Amino acid sequence: MAVVFLTICDVLIDEHRPEDRRNIMDYVCGQCGMGVTGLTCVKCGQELVHDHITTDDGTTVAVSKCPNDCGMIKSPSCCGVDMTCST
């Protein structure tokens, strides 16, 4: 059983219980099946949300953004390609 501790809320969450999965993002590699679950902002403790940005040259890039505008990161990649997000 995978258990995640959220220090910001001091609550225990079991990711295998549907009621505890709420808005947790799952990223999965379409090539090998490797996956990542639940990216969290260190500054505020909120789960990152999946989004896309467009660069100056018109390229669309998948990102994971903090809903409180703390920042964003490029979404995870594996096998040389961006992982797909379940949300």
N, C-alpha and C positions, 0 to 999 in steps of 0.2 A: 504494500500500500504506500503510495507516494503522499507525503505530508509536507505542506509548505507553511512556514511561519511568516506572518506579516507583522513585523515589529512595529510599524506605524499604527496598527490597529490593535495589537496584542490579541489577535484571534487566531485560532487554529483552523486551517482549511484543508479538507481532504479532496484532492482533485478528481478522485474517482466517484464522488457523490455528485450527481447532476445539479443539485441545488447549490453546491459550492463552486461550480465551474463558471457561473455567471458570465462575465465577458472576457474570460481568459483566451488570448489568441494562441492558436496552434499554427506553427510554420512547419511545412513538410517538404522535403526534397522530392521532386517528381522523378528523379533518376534512381536514387538508392533507397528512399523511404525514411532517411534520417529525419528526426523531428525535434523541434524546440517548443517549449510551452511556457507561457507566462512571463513575458519581458516586463520588468518593473523599473520605474524611475527611482534612482537612488535619492534624488533631492526631495521628492514629496511622497513616494511610496505608491503612486498610482500605476495601474497597468497601462502600458503603452498601447496606442491604437494604430491600426494599419491605415496608411494613406499613401498618396503618390504626390510627387512634386515634379515640376517641369524645369529643367535647367535652362540657362541662357541660350544654349544651342538647340533647344526644342526637344531634348531627350527626356523621356518620362522615367523617373526613378522611384522604386518602391521604398517607403520609409516607415519607421515606427516612431510615432510622435507621442510626447507627453500631453495628456489632455489639459494640463495646467500650464502649458507653454514653457516648460522648463528646458525643452530642446527636442532634438530628434536624432535618430541614427538611421543609416542605411539598413534596410531590412536584411535579415540573415541570408546567406548564400551557401550553397553546397554543390559539389561536383561542377563548379564553374558557372552556375546559374542561380538566380534568385529563387529562394524557397517560396512556395505558394502559401497564402494565409487562409485559414478556415473561416475568418469572420469578414 
